[in-house]
Amino acid sequence: MRTFCYLLLISLFTSLSNASIVEETCKNISSSHHNIAYDFCVSSLQSYNATSQVADQRTLAIIASRLANSSAAKTEARIQELMDKEKNQPRKNRLDVCMEEYSNAIDELGNAEQAIDAERDTDAQIFLSAALDAASNCEDAFAEAEDAYPLETEDGEYGQMAAIALAIVAGLRR
């Protein structure tokens, strides 16, 4: 019974400690990056299954990159749905621009994750910065044509997640 209590206390302490790493990280980056919402940051990072095993900022940066990658993949799937239904060729062309942007972002996020893991933080920042541009480049394709933008929700989520990953990696370099 005594061993069980010790294990329970250790598990609770580890869980609280990891929660505080996520909360402290999100507090720091949301206070210095006004486009990153604290609640979104905490809920997103805590939604990842391995967050309970987070021991450091580097692991958290990898998790954030994976979450951004997942968001980019969901956005890419949404773009494909829209392209399949679209009859207007100019609008379909704009969606194709978005597809290419998000495809590139997925590649860049994979490269960023590898760079973070290898402690090549400058490279990771470059990859994450390039990936972050996907949402704005996609939006620009529609704005230039004065066309209604169909991916606002997806871009918002993706943009915040990619910005969180970039901010965490930038913090590794301090």
Salt bridges, closest charged atoms under 4 A:
GLU81 OE1 - ARG78 NH1 3.37
GLU86 OE1 - ARG91 NE 3.31
GLU113 OE2 - ARG66 NE 2.75
ASP121 OD1 - ARG58 NH1 2.76
ASP123 OD2 - ARG120 NE 2.92
ASP147 OD1 - ARG91 NH1 2.62
ASP147 OD2 - ARG94 NH2 2.79
GLU154 OE2 - ARG78 NE 3.39
